């Protein structure tokens, strides 16, 4: 007679392992993704430069939008209405932390 317990060959129905993802999904998650990678800067000077760049970009975009709106108001017979963005595109309202 053989010694020891019998090996389990099949899975018990209704029980799942710890990982709910399939093997294909696990491999896909571990693989490198295509596209550019952005690594956040650690030095305070670089962080400040990034903030300045974002604020300048917002201000320039806001000025361009105001100029286009003014030109459209001059050329249109009916009054031109602009719906403001709810995302906080206005640079005059800044939140301080």
N, CA, C and O atoms as a Tinker XYZ file with bonds, in Angstrom:
   388  protein
     1  N      0.830000   -1.185000    0.000000    73     2
     2  CA     0.000000    0.000000    0.000000    64     1     3
     3  C      0.872000    1.245000    0.000000    63     2     4     5
     4  O      1.960000    1.269000    0.575000    81     3
     5  N      0.357000    2.293000   -0.670000    73     3     6
     6  CA     1.093000    3.555000   -0.753000    64     5     7
     7  C      0.978000    4.326000    0.553000    63     6     8     9
     8  O     -0.054000    4.299000    1.225000    81     7
     9  N      2.039000    4.998000    0.887000    73     7    10
    10  CA     2.055000    5.790000    2.117000    64     9    11
    11  C      1.693000    7.247000    1.803000    63    10    12    13
    12  O      1.995000    7.724000    0.709000    81    11
    13  N      1.057000    7.958000    2.729000    73    11    14
    14  CA     0.757000    9.380000    2.575000    64    13    15
    15  C     -0.612000    9.643000    1.999000    63    14    16    17
    16  O     -1.373000    8.722000    1.701000    81    15
    17  N     -0.912000   10.925000    1.847000    73    15    18
    18  CA    -2.227000   11.344000    1.349000    64    17    19
    19  C     -2.227000   11.365000   -0.170000    63    18    20    21
    20  O     -1.174000   11.426000   -0.804000    81    19
    21  N     -3.419000   11.314000   -0.742000    73    19    22
    22  CA    -3.553000   11.392000   -2.185000    64    21    23
    23  C     -3.453000   12.847000   -2.639000    63    22    24    25
    24  O     -3.888000   13.760000   -1.937000    81    23
    25  N     -2.878000   13.047000   -3.814000    73    23    26
    26  CA    -2.749000   14.385000   -4.371000    64    25    27
    27  C     -4.079000   14.842000   -4.945000    63    26    28    29
    28  O     -4.844000   14.050000   -5.496000    81    27
    29  N     -4.340000   16.144000   -4.802000    73    27    30
    30  CA    -5.552000   16.707000   -5.409000    64    29    31
    31  C     -5.223000   17.082000   -6.846000    63    30    32    33
    32  O     -4.245000   17.786000   -7.099000    81    31
    33  N     -6.020000   16.624000   -7.770000    73    31    34
    34  CA    -5.779000   16.950000   -9.172000    64    33    35
    35  C     -6.744000   17.998000   -9.689000    63    34    36    37
    36  O     -6.413000   18.710000  -10.637000    81    35
    37  N     -7.904000   18.117000   -9.113000    73    35    38
    38  CA    -8.898000   19.066000   -9.600000    64    37    39
    39  C     -9.173000   20.160000   -8.588000    63    38    40    41
    40  O     -8.831000   20.030000   -7.412000    81    39
    41  N     -9.786000   21.228000   -9.041000    73    39    42
    42  CA   -10.151000   22.330000   -8.158000    64    41    43
    43  C    -11.508000   22.066000   -7.537000    63    42    44    45
    44  O    -12.369000   21.435000   -8.150000    81    43
    45  N    -11.694000   22.540000   -6.342000    73    43    46
    46  CA   -12.976000   22.418000   -5.668000    64    45    47
    47  C    -13.894000   23.498000   -6.229000    63    46    48    49
    48  O    -13.519000   24.671000   -6.243000    81    47
    49  N    -15.096000   23.128000   -6.693000    73    47    50
    50  CA   -15.969000   24.149000   -7.259000    64    49    51
    51  C    -16.415000   25.149000   -6.190000    63    50    52    53
    52  O    -16.679000   24.788000   -5.043000    81    51
    53  N    -16.491000   26.424000   -6.606000    73    51    54
    54  CA   -16.942000   27.473000   -5.697000    64    53    55
    55  C    -15.820000   28.159000   -4.957000    63    54    56    57
    56  O    -16.036000   29.216000   -4.364000    81    55
    57  N    -14.613000   27.586000   -4.970000    73    55    58
    58  CA   -13.487000   28.219000   -4.302000    64    57    59
    59  C    -12.623000   28.912000   -5.334000    63    58    60    61
    60  O    -12.383000   28.395000   -6.425000    81    59
    61  N    -12.166000   30.091000   -4.965000    73    59    62
    62  CA   -11.258000   30.833000   -5.835000    64    61    63
    63  C     -9.969000   31.050000   -5.078000    63    62    64    65
    64  O     -9.942000   31.044000   -3.847000    81    63
    65  N     -8.896000   31.244000   -5.833000    73    63    66
    66  CA    -7.618000   31.535000   -5.203000    64    65    67
    67  C     -7.568000   32.979000   -4.733000    63    66    68    69
    68  O     -8.551000   33.712000   -4.843000    81    67
    69  N     -6.422000   33.382000   -4.212000    73    67    70
    70  CA    -6.257000   34.757000   -3.742000    64    69    71
    71  C     -6.308000   35.743000   -4.901000    63    70    72    73
    72  O     -6.884000   36.823000   -4.765000    81    71
    73  N     -5.712000   35.389000   -6.046000    73    71    74
    74  CA    -5.691000   36.271000   -7.204000    64    73    75
    75  C     -6.945000   36.045000   -8.032000    63    74    76    77
    76  O     -7.215000   34.931000   -8.480000    81    75
    77  N     -7.697000   37.099000   -8.228000    73    75    78
    78  CA    -8.914000   36.995000   -9.028000    64    77    79
    79  C     -8.630000   37.204000  -10.503000    63    78    80    81
    80  O     -9.494000   36.958000  -11.344000    81    79
    81  N     -7.409000   37.663000  -10.828000    73    79    82
    82  CA    -7.051000   37.886000  -12.212000    64    81    83
    83  C     -6.564000   36.583000  -12.841000    63    82    84    85
    84  O     -6.005000   35.718000  -12.167000    81    83
    85  N     -6.788000   36.468000  -14.145000    73    83    86
    86  CA    -6.279000   35.294000  -14.845000    64    85    87
    87  C     -4.777000   35.453000  -15.069000    63    86    88    89
    88  O     -4.226000   36.531000  -14.844000    81    87
    89  N     -4.124000   34.401000  -15.506000    73    87    90
    90  CA    -2.681000   34.446000  -15.734000    64    89    91
    91  C     -2.344000   35.458000  -16.818000    63    90    92    93
    92  O     -1.332000   36.153000  -16.726000    81    91
    93  N     -3.189000   35.548000  -17.849000    73    91    94
    94  CA    -2.957000   36.500000  -18.935000    64    93    95
    95  C     -3.021000   37.934000  -18.414000    63    94    96    97
    96  O     -2.197000   38.766000  -18.792000    81    95
    97  N     -3.987000   38.226000  -17.556000    73    95    98
    98  CA    -4.120000   39.569000  -17.003000    64    97    99
    99  C     -2.945000   39.905000  -16.091000    63    98   100   101
   100  O     -2.502000   41.053000  -16.055000    81    99
   101  N     -2.436000   38.922000  -15.353000    73    99   102
   102  CA    -1.288000   39.153000  -14.484000    64   101   103
   103  C     -0.040000   39.477000  -15.296000    63   102   104   105
   104  O      0.713000   40.387000  -14.949000    81   103
   105  N      0.179000   38.729000  -16.380000    73   103   106
   106  CA     1.332000   38.983000  -17.235000    64   105   107
   107  C      1.219000   40.357000  -17.877000    63   106   108   109
   108  O      2.209000   41.082000  -17.982000    81   107
   109  N      0.011000   40.716000  -18.308000    73   107   110
   110  CA    -0.213000   41.994000  -18.966000    64   109   111
   111  C      0.052000   43.148000  -18.000000    63   110   112   113
   112  O      0.604000   44.172000  -18.403000    81   111
   113  N     -0.328000   42.998000  -16.745000    73   111   114
   114  CA    -0.124000   44.046000  -15.749000    64   113   115
   115  C      1.351000   44.223000  -15.426000    63   114   116   117
   116  O      1.783000   45.336000  -15.125000    81   115
   117  N      2.122000   43.164000  -15.480000    73   115   118
   118  CA     3.538000   43.234000  -15.141000    64   117   119
   119  C      4.379000   43.770000  -16.292000    63   118   120   121
   120  O      5.475000   44.282000  -16.061000    81   119
   121  N      3.891000   43.664000  -17.531000    73   119   122
   122  CA     4.672000   44.060000  -18.695000    64   121   123
   123  C      4.784000   45.583000  -18.781000    63   122   124   125
   124  O      3.946000   46.311000  -18.248000    81   123
   125  N      5.830000   46.049000  -19.457000    73   123   126
   126  CA     6.012000   47.481000  -19.674000    64   125   127
   127  C      4.933000   47.987000  -20.619000    63   126   128   129
   128  O      4.542000   47.298000  -21.561000    81   127
   129  N      4.460000   49.190000  -20.359000    73   127   130
   130  CA     3.422000   49.771000  -21.195000    64   129   131
   131  C      4.049000   50.688000  -22.230000    63   130   132   133
   132  O      5.101000   51.284000  -21.999000    81   131
   133  N      3.384000   50.793000  -23.379000    73   131   134
   134  CA     3.870000   51.649000  -24.452000    64   133   135
   135  C      3.620000   53.106000  -24.089000    63   134   136   137
   136  O      2.746000   53.417000  -23.280000    81   135
   137  N      4.398000   53.988000  -24.697000    73   135   138
   138  CA     4.177000   55.414000  -24.513000    64   137   139
   139  C      5.244000   56.062000  -23.655000    63   138   140   141
   140  O      6.104000   55.399000  -23.075000    81   139
   141  N      5.157000   57.383000  -23.593000    73   139   142
   142  CA     6.132000   58.154000  -22.833000    64   141   143
   143  C      5.910000   57.953000  -21.340000    63   142   144   145
   144  O      4.782000   57.760000  -20.886000    81   143
   145  N      6.987000   57.999000  -20.596000    73   143   146
   146  CA     6.904000   57.866000  -19.153000    64   145   147
   147  C      7.287000   59.184000  -18.512000    63   146   148   149
   148  O      8.262000   59.818000  -18.915000    81   147
   149  N      6.528000   59.593000  -17.522000    73   147   150
   150  CA     6.810000   60.838000  -16.819000    64   149   151
   151  C      7.263000   60.500000  -15.412000    63   150   152   153
   152  O      6.537000   59.870000  -14.643000    81   151
   153  N      8.466000   60.925000  -15.089000    73   151   154
   154  CA     8.992000   60.722000  -13.751000    64   153   155
   155  C      8.969000   62.068000  -13.053000    63   154   156   157
   156  O      9.582000   63.028000  -13.520000    81   155
   157  N      8.265000   62.138000  -11.942000    73   155   158
   158  CA     8.129000   63.399000  -11.217000    64   157   159
   159  C      9.483000   63.817000  -10.651000    63   158   160   161
   160  O     10.234000   62.981000  -10.147000    81   159
   161  N      9.798000   65.124000  -10.734000    73   159   162
   162  CA    11.081000   65.582000  -10.202000    64   161   163
   163  C     11.096000   65.564000   -8.678000    63   162   164   165
   164  O     10.057000   65.726000   -8.038000    81   163
   165  N     12.274000   65.368000   -8.103000    73   163   166
   166  CA    12.408000   65.337000   -6.651000    64   165   167
   167  C     12.987000   66.646000   -6.116000    63   166   168   169
   168  O     12.718000   67.021000   -4.975000    81   167
   169  N     13.773000   67.335000   -6.923000    73   167   170
   170  CA    14.409000   68.558000   -6.460000    64   169   171
   171  C     13.391000   69.694000   -6.448000    63   170   172   173
   172  O     12.568000   69.816000   -7.356000    81   171
   173  N     13.460000   70.519000   -5.411000    73   171   174
   174  CA    12.461000   71.577000   -5.224000    64   173   175
   175  C     12.512000   72.603000   -6.346000    63   174   176   177
   176  O     11.476000   73.150000   -6.724000    81   175
   177  N     13.688000   72.873000   -6.882000    73   175   178
   178  CA    13.792000   73.847000   -7.965000    64   177   179
   179  C     13.047000   73.362000   -9.208000    63   178   180   181
   180  O     12.350000   74.139000   -9.862000    81   179
   181  N     13.193000   72.093000   -9.527000    73   179   182
   182  CA    12.497000   71.536000  -10.692000    64   181   183
   183  C     10.983000   71.533000  -10.476000    63   182   184   185
   184  O     10.221000   71.759000  -11.416000    81   183
   185  N     10.548000   71.280000   -9.245000    73   183   186
   186  CA     9.116000   71.299000   -8.940000    64   185   187
   187  C      8.559000   72.700000   -9.141000    63   186   188   189
   188  O      7.482000   72.864000   -9.713000    81   187
   189  N      9.290000   73.719000   -8.673000    73   187   190
   190  CA     8.859000   75.111000   -8.832000    64   189   191
   191  C      8.820000   75.499000  -10.311000    63   190   192   193
   192  O      7.909000   76.207000  -10.739000    81   191
   193  N      9.809000   75.037000  -11.099000    73   191   194
   194  CA     9.823000   75.324000  -12.524000    64   193   195
   195  C      8.590000   74.720000  -13.205000    63   194   196   197
   196  O      7.987000   75.346000  -14.077000    81   195
   197  N      8.226000   73.514000  -12.806000    73   195   198
   198  CA     7.040000   72.875000  -13.370000    64   197   199
   199  C      5.772000   73.634000  -13.042000    63   198   200   201
   200  O      4.906000   73.801000  -13.901000    81   199
   201  N      5.652000   74.104000  -11.789000    73   199   202
   202  CA     4.483000   74.886000  -11.399000    64   201   203
   203  C      4.401000   76.181000  -12.198000    63   202   204   205
   204  O      3.328000   76.566000  -12.662000    81   203
   205  N      5.554000   76.860000  -12.359000    73   203   206
   206  CA     5.591000   78.100000  -13.124000    64   205   207
   207  C      5.181000   77.858000  -14.570000    63   206   208   209
   208  O      4.425000   78.640000  -15.148000    81   207
   209  N      5.677000   76.784000  -15.145000    73   207   210
   210  CA     5.349000   76.444000  -16.533000    64   209   211
   211  C      3.847000   76.199000  -16.698000    63   210   212   213
   212  O      3.239000   76.678000  -17.655000    81   211
   213  N      3.246000   75.443000  -15.753000    73   211   214
   214  CA     1.803000   75.179000  -15.829000    64   213   215
   215  C      0.997000   76.460000  -15.695000    63   214   216   217
   216  O      0.023000   76.659000  -16.422000    81   215
   217  N      1.396000   77.337000  -14.767000    73   215   218
   218  CA     0.668000   78.594000  -14.575000    64   217   219
   219  C      0.783000   79.496000  -15.794000    63   218   220   221
   220  O     -0.191000   80.143000  -16.179000    81   219
   221  N      1.974000   79.547000  -16.411000    73   219   222
   222  CA     2.134000   80.350000  -17.625000    64   221   223
   223  C      1.275000   79.804000  -18.760000    63   222   224   225
   224  O      0.661000   80.568000  -19.504000    81   223
   225  N      1.234000   78.490000  -18.887000    73   223   226
   226  CA     0.413000   77.869000  -19.936000    64   225   227
   227  C     -1.060000   78.202000  -19.734000    63   226   228   229
   228  O     -1.768000   78.505000  -20.694000    81   227
   229  N     -1.525000   78.145000  -18.480000    73   227   230
   230  CA    -2.918000   78.492000  -18.183000    64   229   231
   231  C     -3.203000   79.952000  -18.524000    63   230   232   233
   232  O     -4.233000   80.262000  -19.122000    81   231
   233  N     -2.287000   80.852000  -18.143000    73   231   234
   234  CA    -2.492000   82.279000  -18.384000    64   233   235
   235  C     -2.520000   82.590000  -19.875000    63   234   236   237
   236  O     -3.353000   83.372000  -20.333000    81   235
   237  N     -1.616000   81.983000  -20.629000    73   235   238
   238  CA    -1.581000   82.203000  -22.076000    64   237   239
   239  C     -2.860000   81.694000  -22.722000    63   238   240   241
   240  O     -3.437000   82.364000  -23.578000    81   239
   241  N     -3.304000   80.506000  -22.311000    73   239   242
   242  CA    -4.556000   79.957000  -22.850000    64   241   243
   243  C     -5.752000   80.841000  -22.537000    63   242   244   245
   244  O     -6.632000   81.024000  -23.378000    81   243
   245  N     -5.784000   81.392000  -21.325000    73   243   246
   246  CA    -6.879000   82.261000  -20.920000    64   245   247
   247  C     -6.882000   83.540000  -21.748000    63   246   248   249
   248  O     -7.939000   84.006000  -22.172000    81   247
   249  N     -5.687000   84.115000  -21.980000    73   247   250
   250  CA    -5.591000   85.346000  -22.780000    64   249   251
   251  C     -6.018000   85.095000  -24.224000    63   250   252   253
   252  O     -6.715000   85.922000  -24.811000    81   251
   253  N     -5.618000   83.990000  -24.790000    73   251   254
   254  CA    -6.008000   83.658000  -26.164000    64   253   255
   255  C     -7.520000   83.502000  -26.247000    63   254   256   257
   256  O     -8.148000   83.976000  -27.193000    81   255
   257  N     -8.095000   82.843000  -25.263000    73   255   258
   258  CA    -9.547000   82.652000  -25.240000    64   257   259
   259  C    -10.273000   83.993000  -25.155000    63   258   260   261
   260  O    -11.284000   84.195000  -25.828000    81   259
   261  N     -9.764000   84.907000  -24.333000    73   259   262
   262  CA   -10.391000   86.223000  -24.212000    64   261   263
   263  C    -10.300000   87.006000  -25.515000    63   262   264   265
   264  O    -11.257000   87.681000  -25.895000    81   263
   265  N     -9.153000   86.928000  -26.212000    73   263   266
   266  CA    -8.986000   87.625000  -27.491000    64   265   267
   267  C     -9.946000   87.082000  -28.535000    63   266   268   269
   268  O    -10.566000   87.850000  -29.270000    81   267
   269  N    -10.073000   85.761000  -28.603000    73   267   270
   270  CA   -10.970000   85.153000  -29.591000    64   269   271
   271  C    -12.415000   85.526000  -29.289000    63   270   272   273
   272  O    -13.196000   85.790000  -30.204000    81   271
   273  N    -12.772000   85.547000  -28.005000    73   271   274
   274  CA   -14.125000   85.926000  -27.611000    64   273   275
   275  C    -14.410000   87.371000  -27.998000    63   274   276   277
   276  O    -15.504000   87.684000  -28.469000    81   275
   277  N    -13.440000   88.249000  -27.805000    73   275   278
   278  CA   -13.624000   89.659000  -28.162000    64   277   279
   279  C    -13.807000   89.816000  -29.672000    63   278   280   281
   280  O    -14.665000   90.577000  -30.118000    81   279
   281  N    -13.001000   89.098000  -30.458000    73   279   282
   282  CA   -13.133000   89.173000  -31.919000    64   281   283
   283  C    -14.486000   88.636000  -32.373000    63   282   284   285
   284  O    -15.112000   89.190000  -33.277000    81   283
   285  N    -14.932000   87.550000  -31.738000    73   283   286
   286  CA   -16.223000   86.969000  -32.104000    64   285   287
   287  C    -17.354000   87.932000  -31.755000    63   286   288   289
   288  O    -18.317000   88.036000  -32.516000    81   287
   289  N    -17.268000   88.638000  -30.629000    73   287   290
   290  CA   -18.297000   89.606000  -30.245000    64   289   291
   291  C    -18.367000   90.765000  -31.226000    63   290   292   293
   292  O    -19.449000   91.285000  -31.499000    81   291
   293  N    -17.212000   91.176000  -31.761000    73   291   294
   294  CA   -17.192000   92.298000  -32.704000    64   293   295
   295  C    -17.837000   91.917000  -34.032000    63   294   296   297
   296  O    -18.487000   92.753000  -34.659000    81   295
   297  N    -17.673000   90.675000  -34.472000    73   295   298
   298  CA   -18.129000   90.271000  -35.798000    64   297   299
   299  C    -19.539000   89.688000  -35.818000    63   298   300   301
   300  O    -20.151000   89.630000  -36.885000    81   299
   301  N    -20.067000   89.262000  -34.702000    73   299   302
   302  CA   -21.382000   88.631000  -34.661000    64   301   303
   303  C    -22.481000   89.675000  -34.501000    63   302   304   305
   304  O    -22.297000   90.690000  -33.829000    81   303
   305  N    -23.637000   89.409000  -35.136000    73   303   306
   306  CA   -24.783000   90.305000  -35.005000    64   305   307
   307  C    -25.472000   90.078000  -33.661000    63   306   308   309
   308  O    -25.903000   91.029000  -33.009000    81   307
   309  N    -25.573000   88.817000  -33.252000    73   307   310
   310  CA   -26.188000   88.480000  -31.974000    64   309   311
   311  C    -25.115000   88.478000  -30.885000    63   310   312   313
   312  O    -23.934000   88.301000  -31.181000    81   311
   313  N    -25.518000   88.671000  -29.635000    73   311   314
   314  CA   -24.512000   88.617000  -28.563000    64   313   315
   315  C    -23.923000   87.209000  -28.435000    63   314   316   317
   316  O    -24.632000   86.207000  -28.532000    81   315
   317  N    -22.640000   87.166000  -28.220000    73   315   318
   318  CA   -21.897000   85.920000  -28.142000    64   317   319
   319  C    -21.740000   85.536000  -26.677000    63   318   320   321
   320  O    -21.190000   86.310000  -25.893000    81   319
   321  N    -22.220000   84.340000  -26.293000    73   319   322
   322  CA   -22.148000   83.903000  -24.903000    64   321   323
   323  C    -21.104000   82.792000  -24.768000    63   322   324   325
   324  O    -21.055000   81.861000  -25.571000    81   323
   325  N    -20.287000   82.913000  -23.751000    73   323   326
   326  CA   -19.275000   81.899000  -23.469000    64   325   327
   327  C    -19.632000   81.243000  -22.154000    63   326   328   329
   328  O    -19.829000   81.921000  -21.146000    81   327
   329  N    -19.715000   79.915000  -22.165000    73   327   330
   330  CA   -20.017000   79.170000  -20.947000    64   329   331
   331  C    -18.695000   78.867000  -20.256000    63   330   332   333
   332  O    -17.843000   78.198000  -20.840000    81   331
   333  N    -18.499000   79.342000  -19.023000    73   331   334
   334  CA   -17.224000   79.089000  -18.335000    64   333   335
   335  C    -17.071000   77.622000  -17.966000    63   334   336   337
   336  O    -18.056000   76.924000  -17.723000    81   335
   337  N    -15.829000   77.163000  -17.926000    73   335   338
   338  CA   -15.540000   75.785000  -17.549000    64   337   339
   339  C    -15.704000   75.627000  -16.054000    63   338   340   341
   340  O    -15.412000   76.549000  -15.293000    81   339
   341  N    -16.171000   74.460000  -15.626000    73   339   342
   342  CA   -16.304000   74.193000  -14.199000    64   341   343
   343  C    -15.023000   73.621000  -13.623000    63   342   344   345
   344  O    -14.905000   73.476000  -12.406000    81   343
   345  N    -14.053000   73.290000  -14.483000    73   343   346
   346  CA   -12.799000   72.700000  -14.037000    64   345   347
   347  C    -11.851000   73.691000  -13.399000    63   346   348   349
   348  O    -10.764000   73.305000  -12.968000    81   347
   349  N    -12.225000   74.954000  -13.326000    73   347   350
   350  CA   -11.358000   75.941000  -12.693000    64   349   351
   351  C    -10.316000   76.467000  -13.652000    63   350   352   353
   352  O     -9.155000   76.614000  -13.272000    81   351
   353  N    -10.698000   76.757000  -14.895000    73   351   354
   354  CA    -9.769000   77.279000  -15.892000    64   353   355
   355  C     -9.370000   78.713000  -15.635000    63   354   356   357
   356  O     -8.418000   79.197000  -16.246000    81   355
   357  N    -10.062000   79.410000  -14.754000    73   355   358
   358  CA    -9.785000   80.804000  -14.466000    64   357   359
   359  C     -8.568000   80.904000  -13.550000    63   358   360   361
   360  O     -8.501000   80.235000  -12.519000    81   359
   361  N     -7.603000   81.748000  -13.937000    73   359   362
   362  CA    -6.383000   81.884000  -13.135000    64   361   363
   363  C     -6.546000   82.895000  -12.020000    63   362   364   365
   364  O     -5.709000   82.945000  -11.118000    81   363
   365  N     -7.603000   83.711000  -12.049000    73   363   366
   366  CA    -7.761000   84.736000  -11.006000    64   365   367
   367  C     -8.187000   84.133000   -9.676000    63   366   368   369
   368  O     -7.924000   84.711000   -8.622000    81   367
   369  N     -8.836000   82.989000   -9.713000    73   367   370
   370  CA    -9.267000   82.318000   -8.480000    64   369   371
   371  C     -8.276000   81.218000   -8.158000    63   370   372   373
   372  O     -8.310000   80.146000   -8.764000    81   371
   373  N     -7.393000   81.480000   -7.207000    73   371   374
   374  CA    -6.398000   80.481000   -6.813000    64   373   375
   375  C     -6.718000   79.963000   -5.435000    63   374   376   377
   376  O     -7.095000   80.720000   -4.541000    81   375
   377  N     -6.565000   78.666000   -5.270000    73   375   378
   378  CA    -6.765000   78.042000   -3.960000    64   377   379
   379  C     -5.413000   77.939000   -3.281000    63   378   380   381
   380  O     -4.454000   77.431000   -3.864000    81   379
   381  N     -5.336000   78.419000   -2.053000    73   379   382
   382  CA    -4.100000   78.328000   -1.291000    64   381   383
   383  C     -4.216000   77.197000   -0.292000    63   382   384   385
   384  O     -5.248000   77.020000    0.356000    81   383
   385  N     -3.133000   76.428000   -0.177000    73   383   386
   386  CA    -3.116000   75.310000    0.763000    64   385   387
   387  C     -2.326000   75.684000    1.989000    63   386   388
   388  O     -2.191000   74.875000    2.907000    81   387
